[in-house]
Amino acid sequence: MAGVKTERFQRIAVEEGYIIPEIAALERMSPATPAWNELLAALLDLGEGRIRAMDADGIATQVCVVSGNSLQDIDPIQGNELAALANDRLADAARRYPGRITGLAAFAPLDPKRAASEIERGAKKLGLKGAIIKSHSGGQYLDDRKFWPIFETLQALDVPLYIHPRNPSPDMSKPLDVFGFKVGWSWAVETATHVVRLIGNGVLDQFPRLRIVIGHMGEGLPFLLDRIDNRYFWEYEMAGLAPKLKRKPSDYVRDNIVVTTSGMNYAPPLLMTIQMLGIDNVLFAADSPFERVADCVKAIDDLALSDRDKEKIYSRNAKCVFAL
């Protein structure tokens, strides 16, 4: 790809933000600080400015995900109409910059059948590579059976679902409301809880071929797997009940979930995550424009790993997960 600083590697970044003006208008984005205005301008750019930034940072391809939470909290008819508009704009950018920009379909899950139809349209008509959800929708989580048409569609299409963090649900928000720790702590707790609900309430037994992607080094889950397994069986034993899952909780994490490095490009947790999940389950994400991409690239380049393993993290695993 002309102009891209690939160096030794082709780099595919798989959680890169964008937004369209119609969705940005619904988001509560005040106060409009200079830093926020600069961030918003980067999110709105699906054109030459984005490509120039990718070239400067040595990113060959972005898998883009829509920013903002409003799609999931407003009336779901309006939400899916806006999701369709965002998906159309993203697909148009992918056509204008083939091989450089692709992405995941947005949807509003509170109307599950309409949401499933939009995911299918995104994959079959627009060429998008999966679906993106910002965790809960007005406090509702996808383990509720009413949302299962979404999983039926994802599994039938054989495309992944990316679960991205957001502010905690109303029942969780008050104890987690500590200024300065929202993104670094409470978002991870909320999203990891969503994944645990999907595992513990049988979604992955019902949909065994479902592939879920979560960012930020697995939102802390890889570091707790042994204890989760141990205490899962302990709780059932203490209650005198037979475990209802078909496998250990950690088996679902290793078999159905892949994690990205977004915002967590630090050697010790990354190396431990590889040890816990295996190198094939880790993908590179820069999380632009919310993170400094050059720092993310340098962190992976500097890891004490073979070039073959770095190539897996940077591109080979993403090509497999997203069928790029």
Secondary structure as GFF3:
##gff-version 3
##sequence-region A 1 324
A	DSSP	beta_strand	12	18	.	.	.	ID=ss1
A	DSSP	alpha_helix	21	24	.	.	.	ID=ss2
A	DSSP	alpha_helix	34	44	.	.	.	ID=ss3
A	DSSP	alpha_helix	48	57	.	.	.	ID=ss4
A	DSSP	beta_strand	61	66	.	.	.	ID=ss5
A	DSSP	three_ten_helix	70	72	.	.	.	ID=ss6
A	DSSP	alpha_helix	76	96	.	.	.	ID=ss7
A	DSSP	beta_strand	101	103	.	.	.	ID=ss8
A	DSSP	beta_strand	105	106	.	.	.	ID=ss9
A	DSSP	alpha_helix	112	124	.	.	.	ID=ss10
A	DSSP	beta_strand	131	133	.	.	.	ID=ss11
A	DSSP	three_ten_helix	145	147	.	.	.	ID=ss12
A	DSSP	alpha_helix	148	157	.	.	.	ID=ss13
A	DSSP	beta_strand	161	163	.	.	.	ID=ss14
A	DSSP	alpha_helix	170	173	.	.	.	ID=ss15
A	DSSP	pi_helix	182	186	.	.	.	ID=ss16
A	DSSP	alpha_helix	187	200	.	.	.	ID=ss17
A	DSSP	alpha_helix	203	206	.	.	.	ID=ss18
A	DSSP	beta_strand	212	214	.	.	.	ID=ss19
A	DSSP	three_ten_helix	216	223	.	.	.	ID=ss20
A	DSSP	alpha_helix	225	238	.	.	.	ID=ss21
A	DSSP	alpha_helix	249	256	.	.	.	ID=ss22
A	DSSP	beta_strand	257	260	.	.	.	ID=ss23
A	DSSP	alpha_helix	267	277	.	.	.	ID=ss24
A	DSSP	three_ten_helix	279	281	.	.	.	ID=ss25
A	DSSP	beta_strand	282	283	.	.	.	ID=ss26
A	DSSP	alpha_helix	293	301	.	.	.	ID=ss27
A	DSSP	alpha_helix	307	311	.	.	.	ID=ss28
A	DSSP	pi_helix	312	316	.	.	.	ID=ss29
A	DSSP	alpha_helix	317	321	.	.	.	ID=ss30
###
